Amino acid sequence: MSDNDTIEAKPDLVRDLIAGLVVFLVALPLCLGIAVASGANALSGLIAGVLGGLVVGFLSGSHTSVSGPAAGLTAIVIAQITNLGFDGFLLALVIAGVIQFIMGVAKAGKLSSYFPNSVIKGLLSAIGVILILKQIPHLLGQVKESKGEGAHEAGEETIFSEILEKFNEIGAIFQHEIHWGAALIGIVSIAVLVGWGKVNALKNSLVPPALVVVVLGVILQLVLGNLGEALAISVEKLVSVPTPDRLTDWLAEFSSPDWSRILEFNIYVGAVTIAIVASLETLLNLEAVDKLDHFKRKSPGSRELCAQGVGNICSGLIGGLPMTSVIVRSSVNVNMRATTKRSAIFHGFLLLVFVGFFPGVLNLIPLSALAGVLIVTGFKLASPVLFKTMWSEGFTQFIPFMVTLVSIVFTDLLIGIIIGLVVSVILTKVVNKPKDDDEDEHDDSEEEEVSSES
């Protein structure tokens, strides 16, 4: 590290506040979009965003990491809300936070190093695929998700019936009526996001493309509203954030866990699933952000798990979503050369102010615009380039990668990870065993030659 970098790394309040402002502009549409993608209300995503900044940001030992609701957890949240109900899901989230905190105290900051790279990439790609599939109905203006009526209770169906249900779910997407106004906004949103990355002047600007898409979506929905009922975006196709006038009314909008279910086995299955995947994603993102940091600072992984645990406990207690360290917001923070974690805390404060004083503005945002943001995010997680890379690394990497991806998409996240791990271990044993046998045979032949020469 040069002396110049050392000087720049000194705390700079103005730079941190500017970085926090830009991160807030990126985080706002993502908090809303991830909440919708998770099958929860928009307020849940905003709660997680606020706590990710104010609570986790304060407790974290990272200078650059920003926490909030993560696209990588949408598949888990959907499954847990479906199986447990929202109140049961919140209880599982609180317990997951406790597990994370215990993991941090137990110095489990190196957890990610025990998972094969192929399984981790399969996990992220599966999340991308699920994100795309879940957002297509919103992109096309279909208010009801295709799975809604077919949701089943945990433990009543086999893996094969779940796979069949998944195919039915995918096919049902194209059987519902398309709302052309919403679809237009969604397609324009995707076009803007893709085109933004192709133009260097835009790509290198400080303007977040997700924010541009949200603003453009609001403008388009207002214009379409004047072109007739066929294209007008109805209220149920817009973001819905509570707009109470009094503090007591605001407090009534928050949800709390159902403590009467504390002894249910399924609650703990959900909690362990949330804790493992949230911790894994946090540690992976933390490592990635440290590599991006201009000042090459190292973040303490175990302390981060403790901070995330406290954040998720708080989020579960008041009706929020699970949170992790998130790469998009963290990378923006790094690019703005934030010098301390004050930028993450400030972004949480700005989210709180916006939700508290300007909730009506959020309710102008079309869900199809947010769907466009999340579909592009999902495509980045499951990009064709990644598939080519895994293929080039050989079948010992590609097979566990694909098995993990397919297993997660057609069953659930925890089962998929376990299947991927088993396949990875078996392949490693199978590939390495012949080599060991060949070496033994080679050694034996050398010994025979030596003895014969003697």
C-alpha positions in Angstrom: 0.0 0.0 0.0 1.4 3.4 -1.0 1.7 6.4 1.3 -0.8 8.1 -0.9 -3.4 5.3 -0.3 -2.7 5.6 3.4 -3.6 9.3 3.4 -6.7 8.7 1.3 -7.8 6.0 3.7 -8.1 8.4 6.6 -11.6 9.1 7.8 -13.3 11.7 5.5 -16.8 12.7 6.7 -17.8 14.5 3.5 -16.7 11.6 1.3 -18.6 9.1 3.5 -21.8 11.1 3.4 -21.6 11.4 -0.4 -21.0 7.6 -0.7 -23.9 7.0 1.7 -26.2 9.1 -0.5 -25.3 7.2 -3.7 -25.7 3.8 -1.9 -29.1 5.0 -0.7 -30.2 5.7 -4.2 -29.1 2.2 -5.3 -30.6 0.5 -2.3 -34.1 2.0 -2.4 -35.4 0.3 -5.6 -33.6 -3.0 -4.6 -35.2 -3.1 -1.1 -38.6 -2.7 -2.7 -38.0 -5.1 -5.6 -36.5 -7.8 -3.4 -39.5 -7.6 -1.0 -41.9 -8.0 -3.9 -39.8 -10.9 -5.3 -39.9 -12.6 -1.8 -43.6 -12.6 -1.6 -43.6 -10.1 1.2 -44.9 -6.5 1.5 -42.7 -3.6 0.4 -42.4 -2.3 4.0 -40.6 -5.6 5.0 -37.8 -4.9 2.5 -37.4 -1.3 3.6 -37.2 -2.4 7.3 -34.4 -4.8 6.4 -32.6 -2.0 4.5 -32.9 0.5 7.4 -31.7 -2.1 9.9 -28.9 -3.2 7.6 -27.6 0.3 7.6 -28.2 1.5 11.2 -27.7 -1.8 13.1 -25.4 -4.0 11.1 -23.5 -1.0 9.8 -22.8 0.1 13.3 -21.8 -3.3 14.6 -19.8 -4.5 11.6 -16.1 -4.4 11.5 -16.0 -3.7 7.7 -15.3 -0.3 6.4 -17.0 -0.9 3.0 -19.7 -3.6 3.4 -23.3 -2.6 3.1 -26.1 -4.9 4.3 -29.7 -5.2 3.4 -32.3 -7.5 1.9 -30.5 -9.8 -0.6 -31.7 -11.2 -3.9 -29.9 -14.4 -3.0 -32.4 -15.1 -0.2 -35.6 -14.6 -2.2 -36.0 -18.3 -2.9 -35.7 -19.1 0.8 -38.1 -16.4 1.9 -40.7 -17.5 -0.6 -40.5 -21.1 0.6 -40.6 -20.2 4.3 -43.5 -17.8 4.0 -45.4 -20.4 2.0 -44.7 -23.2 4.5 -44.8 -21.3 7.8 -46.9 -18.2 7.1 -45.4 -14.8 7.6 -45.6 -14.8 11.4 -43.9 -18.2 11.5 -41.3 -17.0 9.1 -40.5 -14.1 11.3 -40.0 -16.4 14.2 -37.6 -18.5 12.1 -35.7 -15.4 11.2 -35.2 -14.4 14.8 -33.9 -17.9 15.6 -31.7 -17.7 12.5 -30.2 -14.5 13.8 -29.4 -16.1 17.1 -27.7 -19.0 15.3 -25.7 -16.5 13.3 -24.6 -14.6 16.4 -23.5 -17.9 18.0 -21.6 -18.8 14.8 -19.8 -15.5 15.1 -18.9 -16.0 18.7 -17.7 -19.5 17.8 -15.4 -17.9 15.2 -17.1 -19.4 12.2 -15.9 -16.6 9.9 -14.2 -19.2 7.6 -17.4 -21.1 6.9 -17.4 -20.3 3.1 -14.0 -22.0 2.7 -15.5 -25.4 3.5 -17.9 -25.3 0.6 -16.7 -26.4 -2.9 -16.6 -23.5 -5.4 -18.8 -25.5 -7.8 -21.6 -25.8 -5.3 -21.4 -22.1 -4.3 -21.6 -21.0 -8.0 -24.5 -23.5 -8.5 -26.3 -22.0 -5.5 -25.9 -18.4 -6.9 -27.0 -19.5 -10.4 -30.0 -21.3 -9.1 -31.0 -18.1 -7.2 -30.7 -16.2 -10.5 -32.9 -18.7 -12.3 -35.6 -18.6 -9.6 -35.5 -14.9 -9.5 -36.1 -14.7 -13.2 -39.0 -17.2 -13.1 -40.6 -15.5 -10.1 -40.4 -12.0 -11.7 -41.8 -12.9 -15.2 -45.4 -12.6 -14.0 -44.8 -9.2 -12.5 -43.0 -8.1 -15.6 -46.1 -9.1 -17.7 -48.5 -7.4 -15.3 -49.9 -10.6 -13.8 -50.9 -9.7 -10.3 -51.3 -13.2 -9.0 -48.2 -15.4 -9.0 -48.7 -18.7 -10.7 -47.9 -20.7 -7.6 -50.3 -19.0 -5.3 -53.1 -21.5 -5.4 -50.8 -24.5 -5.6 -48.9 -23.8 -2.5 -48.6 -27.0 -0.4 -47.9 -27.7 3.2 -44.5 -28.9 4.1 -44.0 -32.6 4.3 -47.1 -33.6 2.4 -45.5 -34.1 -1.0 -42.6 -36.0 -2.5 -39.7 -34.5 -4.4 -41.2 -35.9 -7.6 -44.5 -34.1 -7.1 -42.6 -30.9 -6.3 -40.7 -31.2 -9.5 -44.0 -31.7 -11.4 -45.5 -28.8 -9.6 -42.6 -26.6 -10.6 -43.1 -27.5 -14.3 -46.8 -26.6 -13.9 -45.9 -23.3 -12.3 -43.5 -22.4 -15.1 -46.1 -23.3 -17.7 -48.9 -21.3 -15.9 -46.9 -18.1 -16.4 -47.9 -18.0 -20.1 -51.5 -18.9 -19.5 -52.4 -15.7 -17.6 -53.4 -12.6 -19.3 -50.7 -10.1 -20.1 -51.2 -6.4 -19.2 -49.5 -4.6 -22.1 -49.0 -1.3 -20.2 -47.1 -3.1 -17.4 -45.3 -5.3 -19.9 -44.2 -2.2 -21.8 -42.7 -0.6 -18.7 -41.0 -3.9 -17.8 -39.4 -4.4 -21.2 -38.3 -0.8 -21.4 -36.7 -1.2 -17.9 -34.7 -4.2 -19.0 -33.6 -2.4 -22.2 -32.4 0.6 -20.2 -30.5 -1.6 -17.7 -28.8 -3.7 -20.5 -28.1 -0.6 -22.6 -26.7 1.3 -19.6 -23.8 -1.2 -19.3 -23.0 -0.9 -23.0 -22.3 2.9 -22.9 -19.1 3.8 -21.1 -20.2 7.3 -20.3 -23.3 6.0 -18.5 -21.6 3.0 -17.0 -18.9 5.1 -15.4 -21.3 7.8 -14.2 -22.5 8.2 -10.6 -26.1 7.8 -11.6 -27.5 4.3 -10.5 -29.2 2.6 -13.4 -31.8 1.0 -11.1 -32.8 4.4 -9.9 -33.2 5.6 -13.5 -35.4 2.7 -14.3 -37.6 3.4 -11.3 -38.0 7.1 -12.2 -38.7 6.2 -15.8 -41.2 3.6 -14.7 -43.1 6.2 -12.6 -43.2 8.6 -15.6 -44.4 5.9 -18.0 -47.1 4.7 -15.7 -48.4 8.3 -15.3 -48.4 8.8 -19.1 -50.0 5.5 -19.8 -52.8 6.3 -17.3 -53.9 9.1 -19.6 -54.0 6.8 -22.7 -57.0 4.7 -21.7 -57.9 1.9 -19.4 -56.3 -0.8 -21.5 -52.8 0.6 -20.8 -53.4 2.2 -17.4 -51.5 0.6 -14.5 -54.0 -0.3 -11.7 -53.1 0.1 -8.0 -52.5 -3.6 -7.4 -49.7 -3.4 -10.0 -47.9 -0.7 -8.1 -45.7 -0.7 -5.0 -47.8 -0.6 -1.8 -46.2 1.1 1.2 -48.3 2.1 4.2 -48.9 5.9 4.5 -50.1 6.4 8.0 -50.4 10.0 9.4 -49.7 9.3 13.0 -46.9 7.4 14.8 -49.4 5.0 16.4 -50.7 4.1 12.9 -47.1 3.5 11.8 -46.4 1.1 14.7 -49.6 -0.9 13.8 -48.0 -1.7 10.4 -45.2 -3.7 11.9 -45.5 -7.4 12.3 -44.2 -9.7 15.1 -43.3 -13.4 15.3 -45.7 -16.0 16.4 -44.0 -17.1 19.7 -46.6 -19.8 20.3 -44.9 -21.9 17.6 -41.5 -21.9 19.2 -41.4 -25.7 19.5 -42.4 -26.5 15.9 -39.8 -28.5 14.1 -40.4 -26.7 10.7 -39.6 -23.4 12.3 -36.1 -24.7 13.2 -35.6 -26.2 9.7 -36.4 -22.8 8.3 -34.1 -21.0 10.8 -31.1 -23.2 10.0 -31.7 -22.8 6.3 -31.8 -19.0 6.6 -28.8 -18.9 8.9 -26.5 -21.1 6.7 -27.3 -19.5 3.4 -27.3 -15.9 4.8 -24.0 -16.5 6.5 -22.5 -18.1 3.5 -23.6 -15.3 1.2 -22.4 -12.7 3.7 -18.9 -14.2 4.0 -18.6 -14.6 0.2 -19.6 -11.0 -0.4 -17.4 -9.8 2.4 -14.4 -11.5 0.7 -15.3 -10.0 -2.7 -15.7 -6.5 -1.3 -12.4 -6.7 0.5 -10.7 -7.5 -2.8 -12.4 -4.4 -4.4 -11.4 -2.1 -1.6 -8.9 0.5 -2.8 -7.3 0.6 0.6 -7.0 -3.2 0.9 -8.6 -3.4 4.3 -9.5 -6.8 5.8 -13.0 -7.3 7.3 -13.4 -9.7 10.3 -15.7 -12.4 9.2 -16.7 -13.7 12.6 -17.6 -10.2 13.8 -19.7 -9.7 10.7 -21.7 -12.9 11.5 -22.4 -11.5 15.0 -23.5 -8.2 13.4 -25.7 -9.9 10.8 -27.2 -12.1 13.6 -28.2 -9.0 15.6 -29.6 -7.4 12.5 -31.7 -10.4 11.6 -33.0 -10.7 15.1 -34.2 -7.1 15.0 -35.6 -7.5 11.5 -37.6 -10.6 12.6 -38.9 -8.9 15.6 -40.6 -6.0 13.7 -41.5 -7.7 10.4 -38.5 -7.3 8.1 -36.8 -9.6 5.7 -33.5 -11.5 6.2 -30.4 -9.5 5.4 -26.8 -10.2 4.3 -23.8 -8.2 3.1 -24.8 -7.3 -0.5 -22.3 -7.0 -3.3 -24.1 -4.4 -5.5 -24.5 -1.8 -2.7 -21.1 -2.6 -1.2 -19.3 -2.3 -4.6 -21.0 1.1 -5.1 -19.7 2.1 -1.7 -16.2 1.0 -2.6 -16.3 2.9 -5.9 -17.3 6.1 -4.1 -14.2 5.5 -1.9 -16.0 5.4 1.4 -13.4 5.7 4.2 -15.4 4.4 7.1 -18.7 2.5 7.8 -20.4 5.8 8.4 -21.5 5.7 4.7 -23.4 2.4 5.3 -25.0 3.9 8.5 -25.9 7.1 6.6 -27.6 5.2 3.8 -29.8 3.4 6.4 -30.7 6.7 8.0 -31.7 8.1 4.5 -33.9 5.0 3.9 -35.6 5.6 7.3 -36.2 9.3 6.5 -37.6 8.5 3.1 -40.0 5.8 4.3 -41.1 8.0 7.2 -41.8 11.2 5.3 -42.2 10.3 1.6 -44.0 6.9 1.5 -46.5 8.2 -1.0 -43.8 8.7 -3.7 -42.9 5.0 -3.5 -46.5 4.0 -4.2 -46.1 5.4 -7.8 -43.5 2.8 -8.7 -44.8 0.0 -11.1 -44.0 -3.5 -10.0 -43.0 -4.3 -13.6 -40.2 -1.8 -13.4 -38.8 -3.5 -10.2 -39.3 -6.9 -12.0 -37.0 -5.6 -14.8 -34.3 -4.7 -12.3 -34.5 -8.1 -10.6 -34.6 -10.1 -13.9 -31.4 -8.4 -15.0 -29.9 -9.2 -11.5 -30.9 -12.8 -11.9 -29.4 -13.0 -15.4 -26.1 -11.7 -13.9 -26.2 -14.4 -11.3 -26.9 -17.1 -13.9 -25.0 -15.7 -16.9 -24.0 -17.9 -19.9 -20.4 -16.8 -19.3 -20.5 -18.6 -15.9 -21.8 -21.8 -17.5 -19.0 -21.7 -20.1 -16.4 -21.1 -17.4 -17.7 -24.0 -15.3 -17.7 -26.2 -18.4 -14.1 -25.3 -19.2 -13.0 -26.3 -15.7 -13.9 -29.9 -16.3 -16.7 -32.3 -15.4 -15.6 -32.5 -11.7 -16.6 -28.8 -11.5 -19.4 -28.7 -14.0 -21.4 -31.7 -12.8 -21.7 -30.5 -9.1 -22.5 -27.0 -10.4 -25.4 -28.2 -12.6 -26.6 -30.7 -10.1 -26.8 -28.0 -7.4 -28.5 -25.6 -9.7 -31.2 -28.0 -10.9 -31.7 -29.5 -7.4 -32.3 -26.1 -5.9 -34.7 -25.0 -8.7 -36.8 -28.1 -8.5 -36.7 -28.9 -4.8 -35.5 -26.3 -2.3 -32.4 -24.5 -1.4 -31.2 -26.6 1.6 -31.9 -29.9 -0.2 -30.2 -28.7 -3.3 -27.0 -27.6 -1.4 -26.8 -31.0 0.3 -27.3 -32.9 -3.0 -24.6 -30.7 -4.6 -22.2 -31.3 -1.7 -22.7 -35.1 -1.9 -22.1 -35.2 -5.6 -19.0 -33.0 -5.3 -17.5 -35.3 -2.6 -18.3 -38.5 -4.6 -16.8 -37.1 -7.8 -13.7 -35.9 -6.0 -13.3 -39.4 -4.5 -13.9 -41.2 -7.8 -11.5 -38.9 -9.7 -8.7 -39.1 -7.1 -8.9 -42.8 -6.3 -7.6 -44.1 -9.7 -4.7 -41.7 -9.5 -3.8 -43.1 -6.0 -4.1 -46.7 -7.3 -1.9 -45.9 -10.3 0.7 -44.4 -8.0 0.6 -47.5 -5.8 1.0 -49.8 -8.8 3.8 -47.7 -10.1 5.6 -47.9 -6.7 5.1 -51.6 -6.5 6.5 -52.1 -10.0 9.6 -50.0 -9.1 10.1 -52.2 -6.0 9.9 -55.4 -8.0 12.5 -54.0 -10.5 14.8 -53.0 -7.7 14.5 -56.4 -6.1 15.1 -58.2 -9.4 18.2 -56.1 -10.0 19.5 -57.0 -6.6 
